[in-house]
Amino acid sequence: MRFERADHVPYFEEGLRDGVIEAWHGEGLPVDADLAAMFHFDRRERVPVSFDPCPSIRKWPTSRRGLAAYRRRFNPEEPARFPKDWDKLVEGWKRREHILELVLHPGFFLAMGVEDWKRFEEVIYQVGDAPELIREMMVIRGECVARIVGRVLDEVEIDFASFSEPIGGNDRPIVSPRTYEEIVLPGYRPVIEALESHGVKTICLITYANARVLLPSAIEAGFNCLWACEANVETMDYLSIRREWPDLRLIGGIDLDALLADEATVQREMRAKVPALLAQGGYVPIADGRVRANTPLRNYVAYRRLLEQMTR
């Protein structure tokens, strides 16, 4: 991720959706098969710290009068945010040889409690009618996260930090770039500043579908790594993105849909992207989402074997 030589490219695990293993058993995968023994996967551990409201929020603020109660749920000193065996974990991480990730934020809509249509509708109206309220809620959360990050990074060295951002569909994001810049990113900036002040070199934005128009403001805010999942392959094409932002680190980029066709399609997809990006550096190749149950086993095997050949 620093565009330098490494002993090997990290082999990330894509994750499997429900029903995948059962479907592959029907295609001949032995019942006792272990994918970790069949392919190379590097261990990637997440720091088990909670940045969520504590206790959870049942009544969301509709005006500034509700912010005091909201703020109390983002107390960075809340003991429950850290596991009871924290000191033991910290000591163990000093001897680790695997990747350690700090997952910091679930993204705008999940941070606003959007779990159903009713809450989504409330948030969207507030974005239009009370943007200052939404912005302040994001900042309150961000300031809390930044203080927790400071404590974590005083004790632990991580490999990268990540923010998730499920904010759009294949057509475009649900909010405009201006809204994202003025309402969402102010809540991320305290966290990014805390990461940078502690020397974290890779700050990753994990996007979904088509987030292309949000990238300029996100990169300006301090994100230097992109992991585009379930991507719109036309607008989120990594070769195009790398041409526009040569210093942007990239994770992913292999179209998951290519694994649905045949081995020849898998090869074309990977040969078109992976060698060029690997040669430039700052790239971890992996399919752009969790494997689905309709992915043929033979295509997945071809993909993982070709990945190992290309990165050798």
C-alpha positions in Angstrom: 0.0 0.0 0.0 3.1 2.3 0.1 4.0 1.5 -3.5 7.1 -0.3 -2.3 8.4 -3.8 -2.8 6.8 -6.4 -0.5 7.4 -10.1 0.2 4.0 -10.9 -1.3 0.7 -9.3 -2.2 -1.8 -9.8 0.5 -4.4 -12.5 -0.2 -7.7 -11.3 1.2 -10.7 -13.5 1.6 -13.9 -12.3 -0.2 -16.4 -13.7 2.2 -19.3 -16.1 1.1 -22.9 -15.3 1.0 -25.5 -17.7 2.5 -25.8 -21.0 0.6 -22.5 -20.9 -1.3 -20.9 -23.9 0.4 -24.1 -25.9 0.1 -24.3 -25.1 -3.6 -20.7 -26.1 -4.1 -21.2 -29.4 -2.4 -23.7 -30.1 -5.2 -20.9 -29.4 -7.7 -18.5 -31.8 -6.1 -16.8 -29.9 -3.3 -16.1 -32.5 -0.5 -18.1 -32.0 2.6 -15.0 -31.8 4.7 -13.2 -29.4 2.3 -11.4 -26.4 3.8 -11.1 -23.4 1.5 -8.3 -22.0 3.6 -6.3 -25.2 2.9 -7.1 -25.1 -0.8 -6.1 -21.4 -1.4 -3.8 -18.8 0.1 -5.6 -16.5 2.5 -3.8 -14.0 4.7 -5.2 -13.5 8.1 -6.9 -10.1 8.6 -8.0 -9.3 12.1 -10.1 -6.3 13.2 -9.6 -4.4 16.4 -12.6 -5.2 18.6 -13.5 -1.7 19.7 -17.0 -0.3 19.6 -17.7 3.2 18.1 -21.4 2.8 18.2 -23.8 4.8 20.4 -23.9 3.4 23.8 -26.7 2.7 24.8 -28.2 2.3 21.3 -30.5 5.1 20.1 -34.3 4.5 20.0 -35.4 8.1 19.5 -33.4 10.1 17.0 -33.1 13.9 17.3 -35.5 15.9 15.3 -34.2 19.3 16.5 -31.2 20.7 18.3 -33.0 20.1 21.6 -32.4 16.4 21.2 -28.7 16.7 20.7 -27.8 16.6 24.4 -29.2 13.2 24.8 -27.6 12.1 21.5 -24.2 13.3 22.7 -24.4 11.3 25.9 -24.5 8.2 23.8 -21.1 9.0 22.3 -19.1 9.1 25.5 -15.5 8.0 24.5 -14.8 7.0 28.1 -17.5 4.4 28.2 -15.8 1.2 29.5 -17.9 -1.1 27.4 -16.3 0.2 24.2 -13.2 -2.0 24.9 -13.1 -5.7 25.5 -12.2 -6.9 29.0 -9.1 -8.6 27.7 -7.8 -5.5 25.9 -4.4 -5.4 27.6 -3.9 -9.1 26.6 -4.8 -8.3 23.0 -2.5 -5.3 22.9 0.4 -7.5 24.1 -0.4 -10.2 21.6 -0.5 -7.7 18.7 3.1 -6.7 19.4 4.1 -10.1 18.1 1.7 -10.5 15.2 2.6 -11.2 11.7 -0.9 -10.7 10.2 -2.9 -7.7 9.0 -4.6 -5.6 11.6 -7.5 -3.4 10.6 -9.3 -0.7 12.5 -13.0 -0.5 11.3 -14.1 3.0 12.2 -17.4 4.0 10.7 -20.5 2.3 9.1 -21.1 5.2 6.7 -23.6 8.0 6.6 -27.0 6.2 6.4 -26.2 3.5 9.0 -24.7 6.1 11.3 -28.1 7.9 11.0 -29.9 4.7 12.1 -31.3 3.9 8.6 -32.5 0.3 8.9 -35.9 0.6 7.2 -37.8 2.8 4.8 -39.4 4.9 7.5 -36.0 6.0 9.0 -34.6 6.5 5.5 -37.4 8.9 4.7 -36.9 10.8 7.9 -33.2 11.3 7.3 -33.7 12.3 3.7 -36.2 15.0 4.7 -33.8 16.2 7.4 -30.9 16.5 4.9 -33.1 18.9 3.0 -34.9 20.7 5.8 -32.3 20.6 8.7 -28.9 20.0 7.2 -27.1 21.7 10.2 -28.7 19.2 12.6 -27.5 16.2 10.5 -24.1 17.7 10.1 -23.8 18.3 13.9 -24.9 14.7 14.6 -22.2 13.4 12.3 -19.6 15.7 14.0 -20.6 14.5 17.5 -20.0 11.0 16.4 -16.8 11.8 14.6 -15.3 13.6 17.6 -16.1 10.6 19.9 -14.6 8.2 17.4 -11.5 10.4 17.1 -10.9 10.3 20.8 -11.3 6.5 20.9 -8.9 6.2 18.0 -6.3 8.3 19.9 -6.4 5.8 22.8 -6.3 2.8 20.5 -3.3 4.1 18.5 -1.4 5.1 21.6 -1.2 1.4 22.3 -1.6 -0.4 19.0 0.0 -0.2 15.6 -2.5 -1.0 12.8 -2.0 -1.7 9.1 -5.0 0.3 7.9 -8.2 2.0 9.0 -11.5 1.7 7.1 -14.7 3.5 6.7 -17.7 1.8 5.1 -20.0 3.9 2.8 -23.1 2.1 1.5 -24.6 5.3 0.0 -25.8 4.6 -3.5 -26.9 2.4 -6.3 -25.5 1.5 -9.7 -26.8 4.8 -11.2 -25.4 7.2 -8.6 -25.1 8.0 -4.9 -28.3 8.8 -3.0 -26.9 12.2 -1.9 -25.2 14.8 -4.1 -21.4 15.5 -3.9 -22.2 18.8 -2.3 -24.3 17.2 0.4 -21.6 14.6 1.0 -18.9 17.3 1.3 -20.9 19.7 3.5 -22.8 17.2 5.8 -21.0 13.9 5.8 -17.3 14.6 5.5 -17.2 17.1 8.5 -17.9 14.1 10.7 -15.1 12.1 9.2 -12.4 14.8 9.4 -11.7 14.6 13.1 -11.2 10.8 12.7 -8.9 11.2 9.7 -6.8 13.8 11.6 -6.4 11.5 14.5 -5.3 8.7 12.2 -2.8 11.0 10.4 -1.4 12.3 13.7 -0.7 8.8 14.8 1.1 7.9 11.5 -1.5 5.6 9.9 -0.5 5.4 6.3 -3.6 3.8 4.7 -7.0 5.2 5.3 -9.5 3.2 3.2 -13.0 4.2 2.0 -15.1 1.1 1.3 -17.8 2.1 -1.2 -20.6 0.2 -2.8 -22.2 0.4 -6.3 -21.4 3.7 -8.0 -19.7 6.3 -5.8 -17.5 7.8 -8.5 -18.7 11.4 -8.1 -17.9 11.4 -4.4 -14.3 10.4 -4.8 -12.8 13.9 -5.4 -14.1 15.3 -2.1 -13.4 12.1 -0.2 -9.8 12.1 -1.4 -9.4 15.8 -0.6 -10.7 15.0 2.9 -7.8 12.5 3.5 -8.9 9.1 2.2 -6.0 7.6 0.3 -7.3 4.1 -0.4 -10.4 2.9 -2.2 -12.1 -0.5 -1.9 -15.1 -0.5 -4.2 -17.5 -3.4 -3.5 -20.5 -4.6 -5.6 -19.2 -1.9 -8.0 -20.7 -0.5 -11.2 -17.8 -1.7 -13.3 -18.1 1.0 -15.9 -17.9 4.0 -13.6 -15.8 2.4 -10.9 -13.2 0.9 -13.3 -9.9 0.8 -11.4 -7.8 1.4 -14.5 -9.7 4.6 -15.1 -9.6 5.6 -11.4 -5.8 5.0 -11.2 -5.2 7.2 -14.3 -7.2 10.0 -12.6 -5.6 9.5 -9.1 -2.2 7.8 -9.6 -1.5 7.9 -5.8 -4.8 6.4 -4.7 -4.3 2.9 -3.3 -6.8 0.3 -4.5 -8.2 -2.9 -3.1 -10.6 -5.1 -5.2 -11.4 -4.2 -8.8 -12.2 -7.7 -10.1 -15.8 -7.8 -11.3 -17.6 -10.4 -9.3 -20.1 -10.9 -12.2 -17.2 -12.3 -14.3 -17.2 -15.4 -12.0 -20.8 -16.1 -13.1 -19.9 -16.9 -16.7 -17.1 -19.2 -17.5 -13.3 -19.7 -17.0 -12.5 -17.8 -20.2 -14.4 -14.7 -18.9 -12.7 -14.9 -15.6 -9.3 -14.9 -17.3 -10.2 -12.0 -19.6 -11.4 -9.9 -16.6 -8.3 -10.6 -14.5 -5.7 -10.2 -17.3 -7.3 -6.9 -18.3 -6.8 -5.4 -14.9 -4.6 -7.2 -12.4 -1.2 -7.2 -14.1 -1.2 -3.5 -14.9 -2.3 -2.5 -11.5 0.1 -4.8 -9.8 3.0 -3.4 -11.8 2.1 0.1 -10.6 1.9 -1.0 -7.0 -0.4 0.1 -4.2 -2.9 -2.6 -5.2 -4.5 -5.6 -3.5 -6.4 -7.7 -6.1 -9.6 -9.4 -5.0 -13.2 -9.8 -6.3 -15.4 -6.8 -5.6 -17.8 -8.5 -3.3 -18.8 -11.5 -1.3 -19.2 -14.7 -3.4 -22.8 -15.5 -4.3 -24.5 -18.9 -4.3 -24.9 -18.8 -8.1 -21.1 -18.6 -8.6 -19.9 -21.9 -10.1 -17.2 -23.7 -8.1 -15.0 -24.2 -11.1 -15.0 -20.5 -11.8 -14.1 -19.6 -8.3 -11.2 -22.1 -8.3 -10.0 -20.7 -11.6 -10.1 -17.2 -10.2 -8.2 -18.0 -7.0 -5.5 -20.0 -8.9 -5.1 -17.3 -11.5 -4.8 -14.7 -8.7 -1.9 -16.7 -7.1 -0.2 -17.1 -10.5 -0.4 -13.4 -11.3 0.9 -12.3 -7.9 3.7 -14.7 -7.6 
